[in-house]
Amino acid sequence: MKLFSSVHDVQNIDSLVADALALKKNPYSYQHLGKNKTLGLIFMNPSLRTRISTQKAALNLGMQVIVMNLDKEGWALETNDGVIMNGTTVEHIREAAGVLGQYCDIIGFRAFPSLQNREEDYSENIFNKFVTYCKVPVISLESATRHPLQSLADLITIKEVWAIKNPALAKKIKPKVVLTWAPHVKPLPQAVANSFAEWMCKADVEFTITHPLGYELSPEFTSNATVKHNQTEALKNADFVYVKNWSSYTNYGKIQSDGMGWMMDNQKLKLTNNAGIMHCLPVRRGLELADEILDGQNSLVLNQANNRTWAAQAVLKNMLSL
């Protein structure tokens, strides 16, 4: 694997999940792979879990890690070709990515969408150009349209919990997984929702998405999902409920409603099959998720955050094994 930007870069997702769970049991068993290798983590946007978990994963594999907040610590980047750089940009992405590729054996790159221009955001212009010009393996630490390390960690969590909950039937019965929209005070990207939907459509689960009208995701990510606008109906008999806000794809980057009545709480939990409740974090307590859920025994948010390390480590191990 030379690129990890979506589920389509993975040959066998079950094998990758199994690898992550094996690394969770024996974190330091492949340190020889990373000896004298350098991972560069390049951030154009803030990060907590992605930065620390990926850094820890690399250290577990014996790698050295360099972290740079390029938006604050680097020069203003030009991403367009054929321009005269007589404005505010100082360095072209061709040279910036090329230099970083000389310093690092593997690079993780993170860049969020502007939520102003859908065509521009969904073209993944910055991410794709960085991949092209750095000329080393690249891991997406979240892009304009996807967050694959988060989605892999989510799948690891579902597989892990389902096996514990149903040891005799885990391989025979598909869990019902529901992605439910949640309210928020500002418009958020579709990346986490897109990515989770894309991975669930490839996984061995029964997958449903529920959201108010106007929050339909791009069909590119939801082709095998059941979509319902009635949250109550969608939550019935769910084994896992993933709570996440996203802004409108059609009316791009806009908030379509105040989301009244869409917050997940214990009353809605009763509709489910004692579901595990998931969220990628950070989460707005009392808005996206009720405190009673987050502090209750059904919350899996810390499990997911913990599995971010093993997701990143499985991907890095795969790249180092080339």
C-alpha positions as CSV (number, residue, x, y, z in Angstrom):
1,M,0.0,0.0,0.0
2,K,1.6,3.3,-1.1
3,L,-1.5,5.4,-0.6
4,F,-4.2,5.3,2.1
5,S,-6.8,7.9,1.3
6,S,-10.0,5.8,1.2
7,V,-11.4,2.2,1.5
8,H,-10.6,1.8,-2.2
9,D,-6.9,1.7,-1.4
10,V,-7.4,-1.4,0.8
11,Q,-7.2,-4.8,-0.8
12,N,-8.8,-6.7,2.1
13,I,-10.5,-4.7,4.9
14,D,-11.1,-7.7,7.1
15,S,-7.4,-8.5,6.9
16,L,-6.5,-4.9,7.8
17,V,-8.9,-5.0,10.8
18,A,-7.4,-8.3,11.9
19,D,-3.9,-6.8,11.6
20,A,-4.9,-3.8,13.8
21,L,-6.4,-6.0,16.5
22,A,-3.2,-8.2,16.5
23,L,-1.1,-5.1,16.9
24,K,-3.3,-4.0,19.7
25,K,-2.3,-7.1,21.6
26,N,1.4,-6.9,20.6
27,P,2.2,-3.2,19.9
28,Y,6.0,-3.5,19.7
29,S,6.3,-6.7,17.7
30,Y,7.2,-5.0,14.4
31,Q,9.7,-2.3,15.6
32,H,12.3,-3.6,13.1
33,L,10.2,-2.3,10.3
34,G,10.4,1.3,11.3
35,K,14.0,1.4,12.4
36,N,15.8,4.4,10.8
37,K,12.6,5.4,9.1
38,T,10.9,8.8,9.4
39,L,7.2,9.7,9.4
40,G,6.3,13.2,8.6
41,L,2.9,14.4,9.9
42,I,1.8,17.6,8.0
43,F,-1.2,19.5,9.3
44,M,-3.1,22.3,7.5
45,N,-5.8,22.1,10.2
46,P,-6.1,21.4,14.0
47,S,-5.8,17.9,15.3
48,L,-5.8,16.0,18.7
49,R,-6.6,12.3,18.2
50,T,-5.3,12.0,14.6
51,R,-2.0,13.6,15.5
52,I,-1.3,11.8,18.8
53,S,-2.6,8.4,17.8
54,T,-0.6,8.4,14.5
55,Q,2.5,9.6,16.2
56,K,2.1,6.9,18.9
57,A,1.5,4.2,16.2
58,A,4.8,5.2,14.4
59,L,6.8,5.2,17.7
60,N,5.4,1.7,18.4
61,L,6.9,0.6,15.0
62,G,10.3,2.1,15.8
63,M,9.9,5.1,13.6
64,Q,11.1,8.7,14.1
65,V,8.3,11.3,13.8
66,I,8.4,14.9,12.6
67,V,5.2,17.0,13.1
68,M,4.6,20.3,11.4
69,N,1.6,22.6,11.4
70,L,2.2,23.8,7.8
71,D,-0.6,26.4,7.9
72,K,1.0,28.2,10.8
73,E,4.7,27.3,10.6
74,G,5.3,27.1,6.9
75,W,5.1,29.5,4.0
76,A,1.8,30.4,2.4
77,L,1.3,27.7,-0.3
78,E,0.4,28.2,-4.0
79,T,-1.5,25.2,-5.4
80,N,-2.4,26.5,-8.9
81,D,-0.1,25.8,-11.8
82,G,1.0,28.3,-14.4
83,V,0.6,31.3,-12.2
84,I,2.9,34.3,-11.6
85,M,3.4,34.2,-7.8
86,N,3.3,38.0,-7.2
87,G,0.6,37.8,-4.6
88,T,0.4,36.5,-1.0
89,T,1.6,32.9,-1.7
90,V,5.3,32.3,-1.1
91,E,6.0,28.7,-2.0
92,H,4.5,26.4,-4.5
93,I,3.1,23.0,-3.4
94,R,5.4,21.3,-6.0
95,E,8.5,22.4,-4.1
96,A,7.1,22.1,-0.6
97,A,5.8,18.5,-1.1
98,G,9.0,17.6,-3.0
99,V,11.2,18.7,-0.2
100,L,9.2,17.0,2.5
101,G,9.3,13.8,0.5
102,Q,13.1,13.9,0.6
103,Y,13.1,14.3,4.4
104,C,10.4,11.6,5.1
105,D,9.9,7.9,4.2
106,I,6.1,8.2,4.7
107,I,4.0,11.3,5.0
108,G,0.6,11.9,6.7
109,F,-1.2,14.9,5.3
110,R,-4.4,16.7,6.6
111,A,-6.4,19.4,4.9
112,F,-10.0,20.4,5.5
113,P,-12.5,21.7,2.9
114,S,-13.4,25.4,2.6
115,L,-17.1,24.5,2.4
116,Q,-17.4,27.4,-0.1
117,N,-17.0,25.6,-3.4
118,R,-18.2,22.0,-3.7
119,E,-16.4,21.3,-7.0
120,E,-13.1,22.6,-5.6
121,D,-13.4,20.7,-2.3
122,Y,-14.5,17.4,-3.9
123,S,-11.7,17.6,-6.4
124,E,-9.2,17.1,-3.5
125,N,-6.9,19.4,-5.3
126,I,-4.5,20.1,-2.4
127,F,-4.3,16.5,-1.2
128,N,-3.9,15.0,-4.6
129,K,-1.1,17.5,-5.6
130,F,0.7,16.8,-2.4
131,V,0.6,13.0,-3.1
132,T,1.8,13.6,-6.7
133,Y,4.8,15.8,-5.8
134,C,6.1,14.3,-2.5
135,K,6.8,10.9,-4.3
136,V,6.6,8.8,-1.1
137,P,3.7,6.8,0.5
138,V,1.0,9.1,1.9
139,I,-1.6,8.5,4.6
140,S,-4.7,10.8,4.6
141,L,-5.0,12.3,8.1
142,E,-8.4,13.7,6.8
143,S,-9.1,15.4,3.6
144,A,-11.9,17.5,2.2
145,T,-14.1,14.5,1.5
146,R,-12.9,11.5,3.7
147,H,-11.4,10.5,7.0
148,P,-10.2,7.0,6.4
149,L,-8.1,6.4,9.6
150,Q,-11.2,7.4,11.6
151,S,-13.4,5.0,9.6
152,L,-10.9,2.2,9.9
153,A,-10.9,2.7,13.7
154,D,-14.7,2.8,13.7
155,L,-14.8,-0.6,11.9
156,I,-12.2,-2.0,14.3
157,T,-14.4,-0.9,17.2
158,I,-17.6,-2.4,15.7
159,K,-15.8,-5.8,15.0
160,E,-14.2,-5.9,18.4
161,V,-17.4,-5.1,20.4
162,W,-19.6,-7.3,18.3
163,A,-17.3,-10.3,18.8
164,I,-17.4,-9.7,22.6
165,K,-21.2,-9.2,22.6
166,N,-22.0,-12.1,20.4
167,P,-19.0,-14.5,20.5
168,A,-20.9,-17.5,19.1
169,L,-22.8,-15.6,16.4
170,A,-20.4,-12.7,15.5
171,K,-19.5,-14.3,12.2
172,K,-23.0,-15.5,11.3
173,I,-25.1,-12.4,12.1
174,K,-24.6,-9.0,10.6
175,P,-24.9,-6.1,13.1
176,K,-27.2,-3.3,12.3
177,V,-25.3,0.0,12.1
178,V,-27.0,3.3,11.9
179,L,-25.4,6.6,11.0
180,T,-27.5,9.4,12.4
181,W,-27.2,13.1,11.7
182,A,-26.9,15.4,14.8
183,P,-27.4,19.1,15.4
184,H,-24.5,21.5,15.6
185,V,-23.9,25.3,15.9
186,K,-21.9,25.6,12.7
187,P,-21.6,23.8,9.4
188,L,-19.2,20.9,9.4
189,P,-17.7,19.0,6.5
190,Q,-19.2,15.8,5.2
191,A,-15.8,14.0,5.4
192,V,-16.4,11.8,8.4
193,A,-19.9,10.9,7.3
194,N,-18.8,10.2,3.7
195,S,-16.0,8.0,4.9
196,F,-17.9,6.1,7.5
197,A,-20.7,5.4,4.9
198,E,-18.1,4.3,2.3
199,W,-16.5,1.8,4.7
200,M,-19.8,0.5,6.1
201,C,-21.0,-0.2,2.6
202,K,-17.9,-2.4,2.1
203,A,-18.2,-4.1,5.5
204,D,-20.3,-7.1,6.5
205,V,-23.0,-5.0,8.2
206,E,-26.6,-3.9,7.7
207,F,-26.2,-0.2,7.2
208,T,-28.7,2.6,7.5
209,I,-28.3,6.4,7.3
210,T,-30.9,8.7,8.9
211,H,-31.0,12.5,8.6
212,P,-33.4,15.4,8.0
213,L,-34.4,16.3,4.4
214,G,-31.7,18.3,2.8
215,Y,-28.7,16.5,4.3
216,E,-28.3,13.8,1.7
217,L,-24.7,12.8,1.2
218,S,-23.2,12.4,-2.2
219,P,-24.4,9.1,-3.8
220,E,-20.8,8.3,-4.4
221,F,-20.5,7.2,-0.8
222,T,-24.0,5.8,0.0
223,S,-24.8,3.5,-2.9
224,N,-25.4,0.4,-0.8
225,A,-27.0,2.1,2.2
226,T,-30.6,2.4,3.3
227,V,-31.5,6.0,3.8
228,K,-34.4,7.1,6.1
229,H,-35.6,10.5,7.1
230,N,-37.5,9.1,10.2
231,Q,-34.9,8.8,12.9
232,T,-37.2,6.8,15.2
233,E,-37.8,4.2,12.5
234,A,-34.1,4.0,11.6
235,L,-33.0,3.4,15.2
236,K,-35.2,0.4,15.8
237,N,-33.1,-2.7,16.6
238,A,-29.8,-0.9,15.9
239,D,-26.7,-2.6,17.3
240,F,-24.5,0.4,16.8
241,V,-25.4,4.1,16.4
242,Y,-22.9,6.5,15.0
243,V,-23.8,10.1,15.8
244,K,-22.3,12.9,13.6
245,N,-23.2,16.3,12.2
246,W,-22.5,17.3,8.6
247,S,-23.6,20.3,6.5
248,S,-25.6,20.0,3.3
249,Y,-24.0,18.5,0.2
250,T,-26.7,19.8,-2.2
251,N,-26.9,23.3,-0.7
252,Y,-23.2,23.0,-0.1
253,G,-21.9,23.8,3.3
254,K,-25.1,25.2,4.6
255,I,-27.2,24.4,7.7
256,Q,-30.7,23.3,6.6
257,S,-32.4,23.1,10.0
258,D,-31.9,23.7,13.7
259,G,-32.0,19.9,14.2
260,M,-34.6,20.1,17.0
261,G,-35.3,16.6,18.2
262,W,-32.4,14.9,16.6
263,M,-30.0,14.7,19.5
264,M,-29.3,11.1,20.7
265,D,-30.4,10.5,24.3
266,N,-31.4,7.6,26.6
267,Q,-35.0,7.7,25.4
268,K,-33.9,7.0,21.8
269,L,-31.5,4.4,23.0
270,K,-34.5,2.4,24.1
271,L,-35.5,2.0,20.5
272,T,-32.2,0.1,19.8
273,N,-30.9,-3.3,20.6
274,N,-29.0,-1.8,23.5
275,A,-26.7,-0.2,20.9
276,G,-23.2,0.9,21.3
277,I,-23.1,4.7,20.7
278,M,-20.3,6.1,18.6
279,H,-18.9,9.5,17.8
280,C,-15.5,10.5,16.3
281,L,-14.9,13.4,18.7
282,P,-14.7,16.2,19.5
283,V,-18.4,16.2,20.5
284,R,-20.6,19.0,21.7
285,R,-22.2,17.7,24.9
286,G,-25.9,18.4,25.2
287,L,-26.2,19.3,21.5
288,E,-25.0,16.3,19.4
289,L,-25.1,13.8,22.3
290,A,-26.7,13.9,25.7
291,D,-24.4,13.7,28.7
292,E,-26.3,10.6,29.9
293,I,-25.2,8.8,26.7
294,L,-21.6,9.9,26.8
295,D,-21.3,9.1,30.5
296,G,-23.2,5.8,30.2
297,Q,-22.2,2.2,29.6
298,N,-23.3,2.3,26.0
299,S,-20.8,4.9,25.0
300,L,-18.0,3.7,22.7
301,V,-16.3,7.0,22.0
302,L,-13.2,6.3,24.0
303,N,-12.9,2.8,22.5
304,Q,-12.9,4.5,19.1
305,A,-10.3,7.0,20.1
306,N,-8.1,4.2,21.5
307,N,-8.5,2.2,18.3
308,R,-7.2,5.2,16.3
309,T,-3.7,4.1,17.3
310,W,-4.1,0.6,16.0
311,A,-5.8,1.7,12.8
312,A,-2.8,4.0,12.0
313,Q,-0.3,1.3,13.1
314,A,-1.9,-1.3,10.8
315,V,-1.6,1.1,7.8
316,L,1.9,2.1,8.6
317,K,3.0,-1.5,9.0
318,N,1.5,-2.3,5.6
319,M,3.4,0.6,4.0
320,L,6.7,-0.3,5.8
321,S,6.3,-3.9,4.6
322,L,6.5,-2.9,0.9
